[in-house]
Amino acid sequence: MTMEGLTHQDKTFEKIVYQNKSVKNREFEACTFRNCDFSGSDFSQTRFTDCTFTGCNLAMLKLHRATLSNVVFRECKLTGINFSECEDVLFTVRFEGSMLDYASFVNRKMSKTHFTHTSLKGVDFSGANLSSAMFDNTDLDRAVFNYTNLTTADLSTAFNFEIDPELNTIKKAKFSQYGLQGLLVKYNLHVV
């Protein structure tokens, strides 16, 4: 299957290798991507609607002014992607078993987003709206929460996080008793 056309609907792309290529101004609707390698490519101003990526390498993908509407990423490598550059309108994504280390979601509105069995090491969530988000068994080591809205978010199975309750909105957020230490780091307390 080739990606040369401008519009693609209900297509499956398997084992496509498009590293460091420019694939701008395309439209993908209800498409499936399996085991593709788009690392370092530029998908700026491209629209993805109702698409699923499974087992893909998308590291350092450029998404300037791209639209991600109802897009699911399963077992994908998404390291270093700046999701902050995506269009705000219709931004809805879901991550399952993926690696998003060092990605950026600065000022991104993404309430109800699900992160399941996902690595979020060093991810920047500064200014993001993550209200009602689900962090199911996620590694948040060195993730940045700065003026982040985590109202009613579920972090009860998340781990390795440090969240300052004075700088972030955490009203009615769920944490396990083991995760409480991540809220107290600033105070240099030792919970035993």
C-alpha positions in Angstrom: 0.0 0.0 0.0 1.4 3.4 -1.0 1.0 6.7 0.9 1.5 8.9 -2.2 -2.1 10.0 -2.5 -3.4 13.0 -0.6 -6.5 11.3 0.8 -6.7 7.8 2.3 -9.8 6.2 3.7 -10.3 2.7 5.2 -6.8 1.6 4.2 -4.3 -0.6 6.0 -0.6 0.3 5.9 1.7 -2.5 6.9 5.5 -2.5 7.3 5.8 0.8 5.6 9.3 2.4 6.1 9.2 6.2 5.7 12.0 7.4 7.9 13.0 11.1 7.8 10.5 11.7 5.0 8.0 14.6 4.4 4.4 13.4 4.3 2.7 16.8 4.8 -0.9 17.9 4.0 -2.4 14.4 3.8 -5.7 13.1 5.2 -6.1 9.6 6.7 -9.6 8.5 7.8 -10.3 5.2 9.5 -6.9 3.9 8.5 -4.8 1.3 10.3 -1.0 1.4 10.5 0.8 -1.8 11.5 4.5 -2.2 12.2 5.4 1.0 10.2 8.5 3.1 10.8 7.9 6.8 10.4 10.6 7.9 12.8 11.9 11.4 12.2 9.3 12.0 9.5 7.3 15.2 9.0 3.5 14.8 9.1 2.8 18.5 9.5 -0.7 19.7 8.6 -1.9 16.1 8.2 -5.2 15.0 9.5 -5.7 11.6 11.2 -9.3 10.7 12.0 -10.4 7.4 13.6 -7.0 5.9 12.9 -5.1 3.1 14.8 -1.3 2.7 15.0 -0.1 -0.7 16.2 3.6 -1.6 16.8 4.8 1.5 14.9 8.0 3.5 15.4 7.0 7.2 15.4 10.0 8.5 17.4 10.7 12.2 16.8 7.7 12.5 14.4 6.9 16.1 13.5 3.2 17.0 13.9 3.1 20.8 13.4 -0.6 21.8 12.9 -1.6 18.1 12.5 -5.0 17.0 13.6 -5.3 13.9 15.8 -9.0 13.0 16.2 -9.9 9.7 17.9 -6.4 8.2 17.3 -5.3 5.1 19.1 -1.6 4.2 19.6 -0.9 0.6 20.7 2.6 -0.7 21.5 4.1 2.2 19.6 7.3 4.2 20.2 6.4 7.9 20.4 9.5 9.3 22.0 10.3 13.0 21.7 7.1 14.0 19.9 5.9 17.5 20.5 2.1 16.9 20.7 1.8 20.6 21.7 2.2 21.6 18.1 -1.0 19.7 17.0 -4.2 21.4 16.3 -6.4 22.0 19.4 -9.6 21.2 17.7 -10.8 17.6 18.1 -7.5 16.5 19.7 -8.4 13.0 21.1 -5.8 10.3 21.6 -5.4 7.1 23.5 -2.2 5.3 24.4 -1.9 1.6 25.2 1.4 -0.2 26.0 3.4 2.6 24.3 6.6 4.5 25.0 6.1 8.3 25.1 9.3 9.2 26.9 10.3 12.9 26.5 7.2 13.8 24.6 5.5 17.2 25.2 1.9 17.9 25.9 2.4 21.5 27.1 -0.9 23.5 27.3 -2.7 20.6 25.6 -6.4 20.1 26.3 -6.8 16.4 26.7 -9.3 15.6 29.4 -10.4 11.9 29.6 -7.3 10.8 27.8 -6.3 7.2 28.6 -2.7 6.2 29.2 -2.6 2.4 29.7 0.6 0.4 30.5 2.6 3.3 29.1 6.0 4.8 29.7 5.8 8.6 30.2 9.3 9.3 31.5 10.4 12.9 31.2 7.1 13.9 29.5 6.1 17.6 29.9 2.5 18.1 31.0 3.0 21.8 31.9 -0.3 23.7 31.6 -2.1 20.7 30.2 -5.7 19.9 31.0 -5.7 16.2 32.1 -9.0 16.3 34.0 -10.6 12.9 34.2 -7.5 11.3 32.5 -6.6 7.7 33.3 -3.0 6.8 34.1 -3.3 3.0 34.3 0.0 1.4 35.3 2.0 4.2 33.8 5.6 5.2 34.6 5.8 8.9 35.2 9.5 9.1 36.2 10.7 12.7 35.8 7.4 13.7 34.2 6.8 17.5 34.6 3.5 18.6 36.1 3.5 22.4 36.4 0.1 24.2 36.5 -1.5 21.0 35.3 -5.2 20.3 35.8 -5.5 16.8 37.2 -9.1 17.2 38.5 -10.7 13.8 38.9 -7.7 12.1 37.1 -7.0 8.5 38.1 -3.4 8.0 39.1 -4.1 5.1 41.5 -1.9 2.7 39.6 0.6 5.2 38.3 4.1 5.2 39.7 7.4 7.3 40.0 5.6 10.6 39.8 6.3 13.8 41.7 3.4 16.3 41.7 3.4 19.5 43.7 -0.2 19.9 45.1 0.4 23.7 45.4 1.3 24.1 41.7 -1.3 21.8 40.2 -5.0 21.2 40.5 -5.6 17.8 41.9 -9.1 18.1 43.3 -10.8 14.7 43.6 -7.9 13.0 41.8 -7.3 9.4 42.7 -4.0 8.2 44.2 -3.1 5.0 46.0 -1.6 5.1 49.4 1.7 4.1 47.9 1.5 7.0 45.5 1.1 9.6 48.3 4.9 9.9 48.6 4.9 11.4 45.1 2.8 14.3 46.4 5.1 14.9 49.4 8.5 15.1 47.7 8.6 18.8 47.9 8.4 18.7 51.7 11.3 16.2 52.0 9.2 13.9 54.1 10.0 10.2 54.5 6.8 8.1 54.4 7.3 4.6 55.9 
